[in-house]
Amino acid sequence: MLIFLDLETSGVQSSDEICALSFIENQNLYSSLLKPSQKLKPIVMQIHNITNEMIQDKVIFRKSEIFTQLSALNSKDNILVMHNANFNMLMLDSSGLTWQGEVIDTLRCTQHLVEDCETYSLQFLRYEFGLYKEEVVRAEQFQVRLHAHHSNSDVIHVSLLFEYLLELENEKKLIELSSTPVLYKRFTFGKYKDMYIEEVAMMDLSYLAWMRENLEEIDEDMLYTLEYYLKQ
């Protein structure tokens, strides 16, 4: 069975915690605000619009009803579908829920299957692939108000993006791609932003070596990319 999931966090570091989580199972959408052990940081409050006042009477994820509901579905027979699965899995695992089944990462699958997108954020892909044309009907089905960066809205777009990807590859291939590192084409930050990484490697290989040694919490795909070009 497929389970679509989206979550929001108290910050953008691996030490942060879940402050909202939504998942779709069959024809049901479950959603809850949650209270992490630390206060929400303004850098994420401006994105998901969840404030400390909104969650002051909530409980932490591992003591919540939605934790119990998701844990009941934590089986090798079920597939968890998320956008940016590495981060989401880290958040779930640090909260006491280690997923037992397969995982499909719509972010990594899109990066593999649709090269050279301007960006791969869920909201960009919502418009790039025309997912917005189907979102109203899906939102009405679950009685959800569409609002970017709200987990109960974003989880609908995760499900729509998955359906789009199924037109490109089958489910088994999407599972395989989700565990296959992505070779990035361009830098999205730093002094060489928007330049092809292969080009930068030819003109300033030392910059790639510096990134590998000095960037904190470098993601798996960027590390794979840096090591790939450093070995060439």
Backbone as a ProteinNet text record, in pm:
[ID]
protein_1_A
[PRIMARY]
MLIFLDLETSGVQSSDEICALSFIENQNLYSSLLKPSQKLKPIVMQIHNITNEMIQDKVIFRKSEIFTQLSALNSKDNILVMHNANFNMLMLDSSGLTWQGEVIDTLRCTQHLVEDCETYSLQFLRYEFGLYKEEVVRAEQFQVRLHAHHSNSDVIHVSLLFEYLLELENEKKLIELSSTPVLYKRFTFGKYKDMYIEEVAMMDLSYLAWMRENLEEIDEDMLYTLEYYLKQ
[TERTIARY]
84.2	0	87.7	44.4	115.8	67.2	161.5	129.8	206.9	135.4	196.4	212.4	330	358.3	428.3	394.9	466.7	473.8	582.7	597.5	663.6	645.5	710.1	791.9	896.6	988	1012.1	1076.5	1102.6	1218.2	1297.8	1411.4	1457.7	1579	1628.6	1750.6	1782.5	1896.4	1849.7	1942.7	1908.8	1867	1905.3	1869.8	1730	1664.2	1529.8	1426.2	1301.7	1197.7	1071.8	983.7	859	758.8	698.3	594.5	459.5	457.7	332.5	357.2	259	271.8	135.8	136.3	14.3	48.4	-44	-24.5	-158.3	-149.7	-267.4	-253	-354.7	-359.7	-495.5	-492.1	-615.7	-690.9	-811.9	-891	-899.4	-804.8	-807.9	-684.8	-704.8	-594.7	-592	-477.4	-456.8	-359.8	-389.3	-304.7	-305	-190.2	-182.9	-70.7	-96.2	9.3	73.4	203.4	278.2	369	402.2	486.7	624.3	726.7	862.5	915.7	1028.5	1084.1	1149.3	1184	1240.1	1145.3	1162.4	1076.3	1102.4	999.8	1013.4	1103	1183.7	1274.4	1204.4	1226.8	1162.6	1188.7	1305.8	1339.4	1240.2	1180.7	1081.2	938.8	920.7	787.1	740	834.1	797	757.8	797.5	765.6	632.9	621.7	499.3	393.1	426.8	330	273.8	344.7	308.5	383	311.8	373.6	378.5	459.6	469.7	336.9	258.8	128.5	31.3	43	-47.6	-26.4	92.9	123.6	148.1	122.4	156	78.7	-39.4	-119.7	-109.8	-20.2	-3.5	99.3	115.4	212.3	322.9	434.1	541.8	496.1	561.7	519.5	506.6	606.3	605.4	495.8	433	323.8	188.2	186.9	64.3	-16.3	-141.7	-229.7	-181.9	-131.4	-89.2	36.5	119.2	233.2	182.1	81.5	22.1	-39.9	-108.9	-174.1	-70.9	37.4	140.7	218	244.3	316.7	240.9	107.3	25.3	41.3	87.9	107	253.6	339.4	482.9	513.7	506	518.6	602.4	667.7	744.9	656.2	526.3	432.7	392	422.4	378.6	494.3	462.1	561.9	532.2	633	619.3	668.3	583.1	614.1	627.2	744.7	773.3	855.9	860	946.9	1061.6	1182.8	1302.6	1302.2	1302.8	1289.1	1403.1	1525.9	1638.6	1616.3	1574.3	1549.3	1429.1	1321.4	1201.1	1224.4	1299.7	1330	1415	1506.6	1588.9	1501.6	1404.4	1313.8	1227.9	1176.6	1095.4	1177.7	1297.5	1383.3	1423	1458.2	1498.8	1381	1258.4	1137.7	1088.2	1163.3	1127.5	1050	1039.9	969.3	1065.4	1116.9	1206.3	1125.6	1113.5	1026.2	1079.9	990.8	1029.6	1013.1	929.8	900.5	988.3	950.7	1021.8	987.8	1070.6	1051.4	1061.4	973.3	983.1	1001.3	1112	1143.8	1111.1	1002.8	962.3	1063.8	1139.5	1244.2	1354.7	1410.2	1521.9	1478	1357.9	1308	1295.8	1244.7	1231.1	1367.5	1463.5	1598.7	1660.8	1632.6	1683.9	1613.4	1482.8	1402	1379.8	1388.7	1364.7	1486.1	1581.5	1706.1	1689.7	1771.6	1785.1	1659.8	1581.5	1475.8	1541.3	1474	1527.5	1547.2	1452.9	1460.9	1370.6	1386.2	1307.5	1221.1	1193.2	1105.2	965.3	892	757.8	667.2	678.5	591.6	626.5	754.2	791.8	736.8	752.8	705.3	552.7	487.4	341.3	294.7	370.7	335.3	406.5	530	606.1	536.4	480.3	415.6	263.7	210.3	66	-14.6	46.6	-24.4	-141.2	-128.8	-234.2	-368.6	-365.7	-490.2	-577.5	-515.1	-588.7	-605.2	-538.3	-529.9	-662	-745	-869.5	-961.9	-975.9	-1060.8	-1007.9	-874.6	-813.8	-831	-815.7	-830.9	-975.2	-1069.7	-1211.1	-1242.1	-1179.5	-1199.1	-1161.4	-1052	-1005	-1047	-1124.7	-1171.9	-1054.7	-957.2	-836.7	-828.8	-786	-761.9	-618.4	-602.2	-469.6	-389.2	-270.5	-183.3	-41	43.5	180.7	251.7	324.6	405.4	322.4	193.7	115.3	117.2	146.8	166.2	41.5	-77.7	-198.3	-230.3	-168.3	-180.6	-67.9	53.9	169	160.2	100.1	91	2.8	-91.8	-173.4	-86.8	3	91.2	193.2	234.1	321.9	251	125.5	50.2	32.1	8.9	-7.9	124.2	233.4	365	399.8	367.5	390.6	315.5	192.2	113.5	176.5	232.6	302.7	424.6	501.4	622.2	588.4	473.4	431.7	409.9	388.8	375.4	511.3	619.5	755.1	822.5	797	856.9	759.4	778.6	690.9	733.4	651.4	674.2	806.4	838.8	964.2	1084.9	1081.7	1193.3	1202.2	1088.8	1090.1	1152.1	1127.2	1190.3	1341.3	1383.2	1526.5	1592.9	1529.2	1585.4	1593.1	1501.2	1497.4	1618.3	1682.8	1801.9	1929.9	1918.2	2033.3	2074.8	2199.1	2242.4	2229.2	2200	2182.6	2313.3	2351.5	2467.3	2416.1	2440.1	2392.7	2461.7	2388.2	2441.5	2494	2420.6	2456.6	2467.2	2544.1	2544.5	2422.3	2357.7	2241.5	2274.6	2401.9	2444.8	2594	2644.6	2787.8	2830.8	2962	3014.5	2997.5	2973	2951.3	2804.3	2716.6	2574.1	2528.9	2449.5	2390.8	2490.6	2617.1	2714.9	2715.2	2749.9	2759.5	2877.3	2853.8	2957.2	3074.6	3046.3	3153.4	3246	3188.3	3267.7	3352.9	3293.5	3367.3	3481	3457.4	3560.3	3680.9	3657.1	3767.4	3848.4	3783.4	3852.3	3895.9	3829.9	3860.7	3828.6	3905.3	3880.6	3900.9	3988.2	4014.4	3889.7	3799.2	3675.2	3588.5	3584.7	3508.2	3568.5	3701.6	3768.9	3740.9	3740.7	3710.2	3568.4	3473.3	3334.7	3322.1	3386.1	3376.4	3428.2	3531.1	3594.5	3530.7	3463.9	3422	3272.1	3191.6	3048	2991.1	2912.4	2849	2718.9	2691.6	2568.4	2543.8	2648.5	2637.2	2547.1	2455.2	2361.6	2429.6	2370.5	2429.1	2454.1	2361.3	2374.5	2485.4	2498.9	2607.3	2742.7	2751	2875.6	2911	2811.6	2832.9	2882.8	2823.4	2861.1	3003.9	3038.2	3173.1	3278	3252.3	3347.7	3358.3	3248	3248.3	3343.6	3331.5	3415.8	3559	3578.9	3714.1	3795.5	3724.2	3790.7	3821.9	3761.3	3778.1	3918.9
-119.2	0	124.3	225.5	352.6	445.9	511	610.9	737.9	846.2	973.6	1057.7	1121	1191.7	1323.6	1422.7	1549.3	1597.9	1667.2	1719.4	1856	1929.7	2058.4	2048.3	2129.2	2116.7	2249.9	2240.1	2358	2441.8	2385.1	2454.1	2377.1	2405.9	2343	2253.9	2227.7	2144.3	2003.8	1909.6	1771.3	1757.5	1854.6	1850.6	1905.2	1959.3	2012.8	1900.8	1937.4	1837.1	1868.9	1771.7	1782.5	1870.6	1965.9	2049.9	2033.9	1961.2	1930	1809.9	1723.6	1604.8	1566.9	1529.1	1482.3	1361.1	1265.7	1153.7	1107.5	1052.6	998.9	848.1	779.4	633	594.3	525.7	496.5	626.4	639.7	759.6	849.7	831.8	907.7	996.9	1120.3	1212.1	1242.1	1217.6	1243.6	1360.6	1451.5	1570.3	1620.4	1670.3	1718.7	1820	1923.9	2012	1946.5	1969.8	1903.6	2004.5	1976.8	2068.6	2006.2	2056.7	2005.6	2052.9	1997.2	2032.9	2170.8	2223.4	2357.2	2449.8	2579.5	2675.6	2676.3	2713	2724.1	2842.3	2825.2	2931.8	3020	3150.7	3242.2	3204.6	3144.2	3111.1	3011.6	2925.9	2832.3	2880.3	2961.3	3017	3098.7	3169.4	3251	3164.9	3038.1	2948.2	2876.1	2806.7	2727.5	2800.7	2920.2	3004.8	2940.7	2844.2	2787	2866.8	2911.9	2990.7	2909.5	2954.1	2886.7	2889.8	2997.1	3006.3	2901.4	2868.9	2771.7	2629.8	2601.5	2463.9	2451	2556.5	2554.6	2448.7	2411	2310.9	2172.1	2157	2029.1	1941.5	1819.6	1726.9	1697.9	1643.5	1606.1	1489.9	1472	1373.7	1233.7	1188.3	1049.4	1020.8	1124.9	1106.5	1140	1163.5	1208.4	1092.6	1122	1022.9	989.9	1090.7	1066	978	983.9	892.7	748.8	728	594.8	546.9	638.1	602.1	562.3	639	608.8	483.2	465.9	347.8	219.8	226.1	109.1	66.1	158.5	130.5	102.6	105.2	86.7	-61.1	-100.4	-241.2	-255.5	-368.2	-396.5	-403.4	-418.2	-427.6	-290.8	-184.9	-50.8	33.6	126.8	214.7	357.7	425.7	564.8	654.9	746.7	836.8	977.9	1040.6	1173.5	1254	1384	1472.4	1514	1476.1	1493.4	1391.5	1266	1155.6	1148.8	1179.6	1169.7	1254.4	1377.7	1466.1	1418.2	1383	1338.7	1211.3	1118.6	994.5	1022.5	1117.8	1157.2	1211.5	1295.5	1352.4	1244.7	1152	1043.4	954.4	918.9	828.7	891	1019.2	1085.6	1103.1	1086.2	1096.7	960.7	855.8	723.3	637.9	679.6	598.6	566.9	445.6	400.2	320	373.1	311.7	175.9	76.6	-61	-97.7	-23.5	-58.8	13.8	3.9	74.2	223.2	301.7	447	494	584	652.3	801.1	855	996.5	1068.9	1146.7	1216	1321.3	1374.9	1470.8	1402.9	1296.7	1228.9	1166.6	1111.6	1052.8	1159	1275.8	1384	1430.4	1439.5	1480.5	1380.7	1252.5	1150.5	1154.5	1173.4	1155.1	1283	1397.8	1525.4	1614.4	1609.2	1682.7	1831.6	1909.8	2053.1	2134.9	2093.8	2181.5	2301.1	2412	2531.8	2507.3	2437.7	2395.1	2273.1	2202	2080.1	2088.3	2209.6	2224.6	2176.7	2132.1	2079.7	2185.6	2308.7	2413.9	2452	2448.4	2473.5	2364.2	2238.8	2126.6	2124.8	2178.7	2192.2	2265.6	2368	2447.2	2398.5	2354.8	2306.6	2189.4	2099.3	1980	1991.2	2108.3	2128.6	2054	2024	1951.5	2032.9	2165.1	2253.9	2231.8	2172.7	2150.1	2043.7	1958.2	1850.6	1873.3	1974.9	1988.7	2025.3	2102.7	2147.7	2030.4	1942.1	1824.1	1737.1	1718.3	1636.3	1701.9	1833.9	1905.8	1898.4	1909.5	1899.1	1759.3	1659.7	1520.7	1504.1	1569.5	1557.2	1674.4	1766.9	1884.4	1963.9	1990.9	2061.6	2193.1	2297	2425.4	2426.5	2454.8	2454.8	2574.9	2547.1	2652.4	2599.4	2658.4	2610.5	2603.4	2494.6	2470.4	2436.5	2407.1	2344.3	2194.6	2113.4	1970.5	1903.6	1945.2	1879.9	1921.5	2031.1	2072.9	2012.3	2018.5	1966.7	1816.9	1743.7	1598.4	1564.2	1651.4	1633.5	1649.4	1746.9	1767.1	1653.8	1595.4	1478.3	1364.7	1343.4	1235	1262.3	1388.4	1424	1412.6	1451.4	1438.2	1291.8	1208.1	1063.7	1009.5	1051	1005.3	1051.2	1171.6	1222	1134.8	1101.6	1020.7	878.8	828.6	694.2	686.7	799.8	802.5	790.5	813.9	806.2	673.4	621.1	494.4	420	288.3	210.1	221.6	169.1	181	119.1	2.9	-64.6	21.6	84.8	170.9	295.4	349.8	467.7	435.9	316.2	272.2	263.7	208.7	196	333.4	425	559.1	634.9	604.9	674.8	644.5	532.9	497.3	512.8	575.1	598.2	744.3	773.6	913.4	987.3	1114.5	1199.9	1272.3	1273.9	1351.6	1489.7	1588.4	1723.3	1781.4	1861.9	1925.2	2065.9	2141	2281.5	2309.8	2413.7	2464.3	2552.7	2538.3	2622	2724.6	2733.8	2827.2	2855.1	2951.9	2979.8	3069.2	3088.8	3182.4	3133.7	3004.5	2950.4	2911.9	2976.9	2948.6	2954.3	2854.7	2840	2790.7	2775.5	2722.3	2569.8	2505.5	2360.9	2314.8	2214	2164.9	2106.4	2041.3	1987.7	2098.9	2212.3	2326.9	2382.4	2393	2442.8	2347.5	2218	2118.2	2134.1	2174.7	2191.8	2317.9	2421.3	2548.9	2573.8	2507.6	2534.3	2411.1	2304.9	2179.3	2195.3	2286.2	2306.9	2354.2	2422.4	2468.8	2349.7	2246.4	2127.2	2054.2	2049.3	1985.7	2062	2195.1	2278.2	2253.3	2244.1	2218.8	2086.5	1984.2	1850.9	1851.5	1929.1	1928.1	2025.6	2129.3	2237.2	2257.4	2209.7	2230.2	2143.7	2205.1	2130.2	2067.2	1946.9	1875.1	1870.5	1838.1	1827.5	1709.6	1729.1	1620.9	1511.8	1394.3	1275.3	1293.5	1357.4	1374.1	1473	1580.6	1674.9	1610.6	1532.1	1462.6	1365.6	1292.8	1200.6	1276	1392.3	1473.3	1524.3	1577.2	1629.4	1519	1404.4	1293.5	1240.7	1243.2	1197.6	1284.1	1416.7	1504.7	1512.5	1494.6	1496.2	1373.8	1266.3	1144.7	1144.5	1239.4	1241.2	1286.4
0	0	0	-72.6	-79.2	30.5	97.5	198.4	162.2	138.3	101.9	228.6	242.9	368.3	341.9	423.2	423.7	567.6	600.3	736.1	734.7	842	864.1	991.5	1002.2	1114.9	1185.9	1302.9	1384.9	1330.8	1240.4	1180.7	1058.7	1014.2	891.3	915.9	1043.7	1077.4	1115.8	1113	1147.4	1293.9	1376.9	1518.9	1546	1444.1	1462.2	1465.6	1495.2	1517	1436	1430.1	1353.7	1428.6	1356	1415.7	1344.1	1234.8	1165.2	1075.8	1066.4	980.5	924.7	796.9	730.7	645.6	639.7	548.1	492.1	370.5	301.8	294.2	338	331.3	274	158.7	85.1	56.9	104.9	78.4	201	293.6	418.3	430.7	477.5	503.5	653	714.5	856.7	869.7	961.2	973.4	1117.3	1162.8	1299.2	1316	1396.4	1443.6	1565.4	1584.3	1691.1	1759.8	1884.2	1961.4	1982.2	1914.2	1936.8	2071.6	2113.8	2244.5	2244.4	2124.6	2116.3	2040.9	2061.8	1994.3	1844.2	1767.8	1623.5	1589.4	1485.7	1441.8	1338.2	1344.2	1248.1	1102.9	1073.9	935.4	875.2	958.5	906.1	930.8	1034.6	1059.4	940.5	874.9	758.9	639.1	641.6	530.8	553.9	668.3	689.2	771	822.7	894.4	1020.6	1074.2	1203.6	1310.3	1413.5	1519.4	1649	1741.7	1871	1946	1927.3	1992.1	1938.6	1810	1747.9	1800.7	1851.2	1892.7	2043.1	2118.8	2260.7	2339	2290.6	2360.4	2295.5	2197.1	2128.3	2201.5	2153.4	2212.9	2111.7	2160.2	2069.4	1982	1867.7	1769.3	1827.8	1902.7	1949.9	2052	2107.2	2202.3	2141.3	2009.5	1942.8	1885.6	1857	1794.7	1653.2	1580.9	1442.9	1439.7	1543.8	1554.5	1565.7	1647.7	1664	1533.8	1463.2	1337.1	1231.2	1220.6	1122.4	1161.6	1289.1	1337	1304.7	1307.4	1276.3	1130	1045.5	903	869.5	971.7	951.9	929.9	803.3	766.8	640.3	625	504.2	380.3	401.9	289.9	235.3	307.9	269	216.6	128	65.5	105.7	160.1	201	87.4	43	-68.2	-13.5	-35.8	20	-79.3	-58.9	-135.8	-45.3	-81.5	1.3	114.2	76	170.3	270.5	229.5	322	446.7	427.3	541.1	621.8	553	623.1	704	646.2	717.6	840.7	829.1	943.2	1054.7	1018.9	1117.9	1184	1104.2	1159.3	1251.5	1205.1	1281.3	1415.2	1414.5	1538.5	1634	1581.5	1664.4	1711.1	1677.8	1726.3	1629.7	1502.6	1403.1	1288.9	1288.9	1182.8	1082.2	961.6	860.9	816.2	807.5	775.9	628.4	558.1	419.5	319.6	191.9	85.7	89.7	22.3	17	-128	-166.4	-295.1	-266.8	-316.4	-299.3	-429	-428.9	-551.6	-593.3	-496.9	-530.7	-610.5	-555.6	-621.9	-754.4	-758.8	-884.1	-992.8	-956.7	-1054.5	-1102.4	-1012.3	-1050.8	-1148.4	-1130.4	-1221.4	-1357.1	-1355.2	-1475.8	-1556.6	-1492.3	-1561.2	-1537.7	-1626.6	-1608.2	-1638.6	-1569.9	-1595.5	-1566.7	-1467.9	-1418.7	-1350.8	-1352.8	-1287.3	-1138.2	-1077.3	-937.7	-922.7	-811.7	-792	-667.4	-622.9	-506.8	-544.2	-444.2	-468.9	-530	-483.2	-535.2	-678.6	-714.7	-853.3	-943.7	-903.5	-984.3	-993.6	-893.3	-893.6	-1018.6	-1058.9	-1176.1	-1302.3	-1287.8	-1403.6	-1471.6	-1392	-1446.4	-1453.5	-1419.7	-1429.1	-1324.9	-1210.4	-1105.1	-1050.8	-1059.6	-1008.4	-1077.9	-1196.8	-1271.4	-1205.5	-1124.4	-1059.2	-909.3	-855.2	-710	-642.5	-709.2	-646.8	-618.5	-716.1	-697.9	-584.2	-580.3	-475.5	-338.4	-333.3	-206.1	-155.7	-247.1	-208.9	-158.5	-217.5	-175	-27.4	12.3	150.3	238.9	182.9	255.7	313.8	227.4	265.8	190	259.1	194.7	142.2	13.4	-47.2	0	53.6	103.3	101.1	17.8	3.8	138.4	159	278.4	401.6	383.4	487.8	458	557.2	530.4	472.7	517.9	466.4	323.6	277.1	137.7	53.9	105.9	31.7	8.3	101.7	83.5	-37.3	-68.7	-189.4	-313.4	-311.4	-426.8	-439.1	-327.9	-333.6	-406.4	-374.4	-440	-589.1	-625.6	-766.3	-842.5	-778.6	-841.4	-862.3	-765.8	-780.4	-902	-920.1	-1034.8	-1165.4	-1166.3	-1285	-1314.6	-1210.2	-1228.4	-1274.8	-1234.3	-1277.4	-1427.4	-1489.8	-1635.4	-1703.7	-1625.9	-1680.4	-1648.2	-1528.9	-1486.7	-1396.8	-1386.5	-1299.8	-1153.1	-1066.7	-922.9	-879	-932.7	-897.2	-932.9	-1049.2	-1091.8	-1003.9	-963.6	-877.4	-741.4	-691.4	-566.2	-584.5	-697.9	-726.9	-737.8	-809.9	-827.6	-695.3	-605.2	-477	-389.9	-413.4	-335.9	-417.7	-535.4	-623	-615.2	-573.4	-563.8	-695.8	-687.2	-804.1	-834	-961.3	-1004.9	-1044.5	-958	-985.9	-1109.3	-1184	-1304.8	-1278.8	-1197.2	-1173.2	-1024	-989.9	-853.2	-833.7	-718.7	-687.1	-579.9	-541.9	-438.2	-456.6	-381.1	-382.5	-497.3	-509.7	-609.2	-752.1	-768.5	-903.6	-926	-855.9	-868.2	-1014.4	-1054.1	-1188.4	-1293.6	-1256.5	-1351.3	-1347	-1460.8	-1464.5	-1379.3	-1297.2	-1206.2	-1284.7	-1396.7	-1480	-1527.9	-1563.5	-1609.1	-1494.9	-1376.1	-1260.6	-1225.6	-1238.2	-1207.5	-1299	-1421.6	-1517.2	-1489.2	-1436	-1416.8	-1272.5	-1175.6	-1034	-950.2	-972	-900.9	-750.6	-710.8	-568.4	-493.7	-565	-502.6	-462.1	-547.8	-515.2	-396	-391.7	-278.5	-149.6	-159.4	-42.3	7	-85.2	-48	25	-27	34.1	177.9	202.7	334.2	433.4	383.8	472.4	488.4	394.7	407.9	519.3	607.3	714.9	665.5	713	680.2	529.4	454.9	309.7	275	180.6	150.4	67.7	72	10.5	-138.2	-207	-351.7	-387.9	-310.7	-337	-308.3	-201.4	-170.6	-283.2	-332.1	-443.9	-567.4	-594.7	-710.7	-698.4	-582.1	-561.1	-578.8	-517.7	-526.3	-668.9	-742.2	-881.5	-964.7	-951.5	-1033.9	-982	-853.4	-798.6	-841.5	-878.5	-921.7	-1071.9	-1145	-1290.6	-1329.1
[MASK]
++++++++++++++++++++++++++++++++++++++++++++++++++++++++++++++++++++++++++++++++++++++++++++++++++++++++++++++++++++++++++++++++++++++++++++++++++++++++++++++++++++++++++++++++++++++++++++++++++++++++++++++++++++++++++++++++++++++++

